[in-house]
Amino acid sequence: MKVKELNKSKLPIVRIDNSLEKYKDKTLFKDKLDKANEMLKTTGLPKSRRQHS
């Protein structure tokens, strides 16, 4: 696509950085993940204000 076509486009242009693939199978911030999972077990997800159709 040309620059003018990109500027008129309604969709965002996203470029995926392939160097991030090294983190695909690693658990980052394990302590925060464990804390979030524990909170979800005890309190659950918040109720949605909108009803889905």
Jmol script that loads the backbone (N, CA, C; Angstrom):
load data "model"
ATOM      1  N   MET A   1       0.833  -1.184   0.000  1.00  0.00           N
ATOM      2  CA  MET A   1       0.000   0.000   0.000  1.00  0.00           C
ATOM      3  C   MET A   1       0.871   1.238   0.000  1.00  0.00           C
ATOM      4  N   LYS A   2       0.333   2.260  -0.598  1.00  0.00           N
ATOM      5  CA  LYS A   2       1.044   3.525  -0.610  1.00  0.00           C
ATOM      6  C   LYS A   2       0.687   4.336   0.632  1.00  0.00           C
ATOM      7  N   VAL A   3       1.476   5.357   0.922  1.00  0.00           N
ATOM      8  CA  VAL A   3       1.295   6.151   2.127  1.00  0.00           C
ATOM      9  C   VAL A   3      -0.084   6.815   2.138  1.00  0.00           C
ATOM     10  N   LYS A   4      -0.527   7.340   1.020  1.00  0.00           N
ATOM     11  CA  LYS A   4      -1.837   7.997   0.970  1.00  0.00           C
ATOM     12  C   LYS A   4      -2.953   6.998   1.254  1.00  0.00           C
ATOM     13  N   GLU A   5      -2.808   5.784   0.750  1.00  0.00           N
ATOM     14  CA  GLU A   5      -3.811   4.753   1.007  1.00  0.00           C
ATOM     15  C   GLU A   5      -3.814   4.363   2.486  1.00  0.00           C
ATOM     16  N   LEU A   6      -2.641   4.286   3.096  1.00  0.00           N
ATOM     17  CA  LEU A   6      -2.550   3.959   4.515  1.00  0.00           C
ATOM     18  C   LEU A   6      -3.191   5.043   5.374  1.00  0.00           C
ATOM     19  N   ASN A   7      -3.002   6.304   5.008  1.00  0.00           N
ATOM     20  CA  ASN A   7      -3.566   7.399   5.778  1.00  0.00           C
ATOM     21  C   ASN A   7      -5.088   7.414   5.702  1.00  0.00           C
ATOM     22  N   LYS A   8      -5.671   6.935   4.608  1.00  0.00           N
ATOM     23  CA  LYS A   8      -7.123   6.910   4.446  1.00  0.00           C
ATOM     24  C   LYS A   8      -7.736   5.647   5.040  1.00  0.00           C
ATOM     25  N   SER A   9      -6.926   4.685   5.373  1.00  0.00           N
ATOM     26  CA  SER A   9      -7.415   3.408   5.883  1.00  0.00           C
ATOM     27  C   SER A   9      -8.063   3.570   7.251  1.00  0.00           C
ATOM     28  N   LYS A  10      -9.171   2.864   7.458  1.00  0.00           N
ATOM     29  CA  LYS A  10      -9.879   2.910   8.745  1.00  0.00           C
ATOM     30  C   LYS A  10      -9.292   1.900   9.729  1.00  0.00           C
ATOM     31  N   LEU A  11      -8.578   0.916   9.251  1.00  0.00           N
ATOM     32  CA  LEU A  11      -8.009  -0.115  10.101  1.00  0.00           C
ATOM     33  C   LEU A  11      -6.597   0.258  10.527  1.00  0.00           C
ATOM     34  N   PRO A  12      -6.228  -0.034  11.768  1.00  0.00           N
ATOM     35  CA  PRO A  12      -4.856   0.248  12.192  1.00  0.00           C
ATOM     36  C   PRO A  12      -3.877  -0.718  11.527  1.00  0.00           C
ATOM     37  N   ILE A  13      -2.705  -0.245  11.278  1.00  0.00           N
ATOM     38  CA  ILE A  13      -1.644  -1.067  10.703  1.00  0.00           C
ATOM     39  C   ILE A  13      -0.777  -1.557  11.859  1.00  0.00           C
ATOM     40  N   VAL A  14      -0.642  -2.864  11.968  1.00  0.00           N
ATOM     41  CA  VAL A  14       0.097  -3.463  13.075  1.00  0.00           C
ATOM     42  C   VAL A  14       1.256  -4.272  12.519  1.00  0.00           C
ATOM     43  N   ARG A  15       2.426  -4.025  13.044  1.00  0.00           N
ATOM     44  CA  ARG A  15       3.599  -4.797  12.655  1.00  0.00           C
ATOM     45  C   ARG A  15       3.997  -5.651  13.850  1.00  0.00           C
ATOM     46  N   ILE A  16       4.063  -6.947  13.656  1.00  0.00           N
ATOM     47  CA  ILE A  16       4.400  -7.870  14.735  1.00  0.00           C
ATOM     48  C   ILE A  16       5.908  -8.079  14.758  1.00  0.00           C
ATOM     49  N   ASP A  17       6.489  -7.896  15.940  1.00  0.00           N
ATOM     50  CA  ASP A  17       7.919  -8.047  16.118  1.00  0.00           C
ATOM     51  C   ASP A  17       8.224  -9.511  16.425  1.00  0.00           C
ATOM     52  N   ASN A  18       8.855 -10.205  15.500  1.00  0.00           N
ATOM     53  CA  ASN A  18       9.133 -11.630  15.651  1.00  0.00           C
ATOM     54  C   ASN A  18      10.174 -11.930  16.727  1.00  0.00           C
ATOM     55  N   SER A  19      10.891 -10.935  17.185  1.00  0.00           N
ATOM     56  CA  SER A  19      11.880 -11.178  18.232  1.00  0.00           C
ATOM     57  C   SER A  19      11.211 -11.470  19.571  1.00  0.00           C
ATOM     58  N   LEU A  20       9.915 -11.218  19.689  1.00  0.00           N
ATOM     59  CA  LEU A  20       9.196 -11.492  20.935  1.00  0.00           C
ATOM     60  C   LEU A  20       8.808 -12.959  21.070  1.00  0.00           C
ATOM     61  N   GLU A  21       9.029 -13.757  20.049  1.00  0.00           N
ATOM     62  CA  GLU A  21       8.699 -15.182  20.093  1.00  0.00           C
ATOM     63  C   GLU A  21       9.460 -15.914  21.195  1.00  0.00           C
ATOM     64  N   LYS A  22      10.606 -15.388  21.611  1.00  0.00           N
ATOM     65  CA  LYS A  22      11.391 -16.055  22.652  1.00  0.00           C
ATOM     66  C   LYS A  22      10.667 -16.048  23.992  1.00  0.00           C
ATOM     67  N   TYR A  23       9.683 -15.162  24.180  1.00  0.00           N
ATOM     68  CA  TYR A  23       8.930 -15.093  25.421  1.00  0.00           C
ATOM     69  C   TYR A  23       7.632 -15.899  25.379  1.00  0.00           C
ATOM     70  N   LYS A  24       7.375 -16.564  24.279  1.00  0.00           N
ATOM     71  CA  LYS A  24       6.105 -17.256  24.074  1.00  0.00           C
ATOM     72  C   LYS A  24       5.825 -18.303  25.145  1.00  0.00           C
ATOM     73  N   ASP A  25       6.787 -19.109  25.498  1.00  0.00           N
ATOM     74  CA  ASP A  25       6.578 -20.194  26.448  1.00  0.00           C
ATOM     75  C   ASP A  25       7.086 -19.884  27.852  1.00  0.00           C
ATOM     76  N   LYS A  26       7.553 -18.655  28.081  1.00  0.00           N
ATOM     77  CA  LYS A  26       8.057 -18.277  29.400  1.00  0.00           C
ATOM     78  C   LYS A  26       6.956 -17.592  30.203  1.00  0.00           C
ATOM     79  N   THR A  27       6.953 -17.840  31.504  1.00  0.00           N
ATOM     80  CA  THR A  27       6.035 -17.151  32.392  1.00  0.00           C
ATOM     81  C   THR A  27       6.756 -15.946  32.975  1.00  0.00           C
ATOM     82  N   LEU A  28       6.307 -14.766  32.585  1.00  0.00           N
ATOM     83  CA  LEU A  28       6.900 -13.537  33.083  1.00  0.00           C
ATOM     84  C   LEU A  28       6.089 -13.047  34.281  1.00  0.00           C
ATOM     85  N   PHE A  29       6.726 -12.442  35.249  1.00  0.00           N
ATOM     86  CA  PHE A  29       6.081 -11.885  36.431  1.00  0.00           C
ATOM     87  C   PHE A  29       5.254 -12.951  37.156  1.00  0.00           C
ATOM     88  N   LYS A  30       5.895 -14.063  37.478  1.00  0.00           N
ATOM     89  CA  LYS A  30       5.206 -15.196  38.092  1.00  0.00           C
ATOM     90  C   LYS A  30       4.512 -14.829  39.392  1.00  0.00           C
ATOM     91  N   ASP A  31       5.137 -14.013  40.228  1.00  0.00           N
ATOM     92  CA  ASP A  31       4.516 -13.654  41.497  1.00  0.00           C
ATOM     93  C   ASP A  31       3.229 -12.849  41.293  1.00  0.00           C
ATOM     94  N   LYS A  32       3.220 -11.943  40.325  1.00  0.00           N
ATOM     95  CA  LYS A  32       2.014 -11.169  40.041  1.00  0.00           C
ATOM     96  C   LYS A  32       0.928 -12.048  39.434  1.00  0.00           C
ATOM     97  N   LEU A  33       1.321 -12.987  38.590  1.00  0.00           N
ATOM     98  CA  LEU A  33       0.364 -13.911  37.994  1.00  0.00           C
ATOM     99  C   LEU A  33      -0.279 -14.787  39.053  1.00  0.00           C
ATOM    100  N   ASP A  34       0.513 -15.289  39.989  1.00  0.00           N
ATOM    101  CA  ASP A  34      -0.032 -16.106  41.076  1.00  0.00           C
ATOM    102  C   ASP A  34      -1.001 -15.306  41.943  1.00  0.00           C
ATOM    103  N   LYS A  35      -0.657 -14.060  42.220  1.00  0.00           N
ATOM    104  CA  LYS A  35      -1.524 -13.211  43.041  1.00  0.00           C
ATOM    105  C   LYS A  35      -2.848 -12.936  42.317  1.00  0.00           C
ATOM    106  N   ALA A  36      -2.783 -12.654  41.020  1.00  0.00           N
ATOM    107  CA  ALA A  36      -4.005 -12.399  40.242  1.00  0.00           C
ATOM    108  C   ALA A  36      -4.875 -13.633  40.167  1.00  0.00           C
ATOM    109  N   ASN A  37      -4.287 -14.798  39.982  1.00  0.00           N
ATOM    110  CA  ASN A  37      -5.062 -16.032  39.935  1.00  0.00           C
ATOM    111  C   ASN A  37      -5.721 -16.321  41.275  1.00  0.00           C
ATOM    112  N   GLU A  38      -5.036 -16.045  42.364  1.00  0.00           N
ATOM    113  CA  GLU A  38      -5.609 -16.254  43.696  1.00  0.00           C
ATOM    114  C   GLU A  38      -6.794 -15.316  43.924  1.00  0.00           C
ATOM    115  N   MET A  39      -6.653 -14.066  43.486  1.00  0.00           N
ATOM    116  CA  MET A  39      -7.749 -13.113  43.635  1.00  0.00           C
ATOM    117  C   MET A  39      -8.967 -13.544  42.815  1.00  0.00           C
ATOM    118  N   LEU A  40      -8.733 -14.060  41.619  1.00  0.00           N
ATOM    119  CA  LEU A  40      -9.846 -14.525  40.791  1.00  0.00           C
ATOM    120  C   LEU A  40     -10.531 -15.729  41.402  1.00  0.00           C
ATOM    121  N   LYS A  41      -9.777 -16.589  42.071  1.00  0.00           N
ATOM    122  CA  LYS A  41     -10.373 -17.753  42.729  1.00  0.00           C
ATOM    123  C   LYS A  41     -11.271 -17.328  43.882  1.00  0.00           C
ATOM    124  N   THR A  42     -10.832 -16.327  44.641  1.00  0.00           N
ATOM    125  CA  THR A  42     -11.589 -15.953  45.837  1.00  0.00           C
ATOM    126  C   THR A  42     -12.750 -15.014  45.524  1.00  0.00           C
ATOM    127  N   THR A  43     -12.572 -14.063  44.625  1.00  0.00           N
ATOM    128  CA  THR A  43     -13.626 -13.075  44.382  1.00  0.00           C
ATOM    129  C   THR A  43     -14.355 -13.284  43.070  1.00  0.00           C
ATOM    130  N   GLY A  44     -13.718 -13.842  42.076  1.00  0.00           N
ATOM    131  CA  GLY A  44     -14.348 -14.040  40.774  1.00  0.00           C
ATOM    132  C   GLY A  44     -14.279 -12.785  39.926  1.00  0.00           C
ATOM    133  N   LEU A  45     -14.871 -12.869  38.755  1.00  0.00           N
ATOM    134  CA  LEU A  45     -14.880 -11.744  37.830  1.00  0.00           C
ATOM    135  C   LEU A  45     -16.004 -10.780  38.194  1.00  0.00           C
ATOM    136  N   PRO A  46     -15.840  -9.495  37.907  1.00  0.00           N
ATOM    137  CA  PRO A  46     -16.917  -8.541  38.193  1.00  0.00           C
ATOM    138  C   PRO A  46     -18.091  -8.760  37.240  1.00  0.00           C
ATOM    139  N   LYS A  47     -19.281  -8.384  37.700  1.00  0.00           N
ATOM    140  CA  LYS A  47     -20.473  -8.503  36.880  1.00  0.00           C
ATOM    141  C   LYS A  47     -20.417  -7.476  35.766  1.00  0.00           C
ATOM    142  N   SER A  48     -20.906  -7.860  34.608  1.00  0.00           N
ATOM    143  CA  SER A  48     -20.946  -6.954  33.471  1.00  0.00           C
ATOM    144  C   SER A  48     -22.153  -6.038  33.595  1.00  0.00           C
ATOM    145  N   ARG A  49     -21.971  -4.769  33.289  1.00  0.00           N
ATOM    146  CA  ARG A  49     -23.084  -3.814  33.373  1.00  0.00           C
ATOM    147  C   ARG A  49     -24.027  -3.967  32.185  1.00  0.00           C
ATOM    148  N   ARG A  50     -23.468  -4.331  31.038  1.00  0.00           N
ATOM    149  CA  ARG A  50     -24.294  -4.504  29.843  1.00  0.00           C
ATOM    150  C   ARG A  50     -24.652  -5.963  29.689  1.00  0.00           C
ATOM    151  N   GLN A  51     -25.821  -6.202  29.167  1.00  0.00           N
ATOM    152  CA  GLN A  51     -26.216  -7.570  28.867  1.00  0.00           C
ATOM    153  C   GLN A  51     -25.855  -7.851  27.426  1.00  0.00           C
ATOM    154  N   HIS A  52     -25.234  -8.998  27.205  1.00  0.00           N
ATOM    155  CA  HIS A  52     -24.821  -9.379  25.860  1.00  0.00           C
ATOM    156  C   HIS A  52     -25.995  -9.981  25.123  1.00  0.00           C
ATOM    157  N   SER A  53     -26.109  -9.692  23.845  1.00  0.00           N
ATOM    158  CA  SER A  53     -27.204 -10.236  23.031  1.00  0.00           C
ATOM    159  C   SER A  53     -26.867 -11.596  22.509  1.00  0.00           C
TER     160      SER A  53
END
end "model"
wireframe off; spacefill off
backbone 0.3
color backbone group
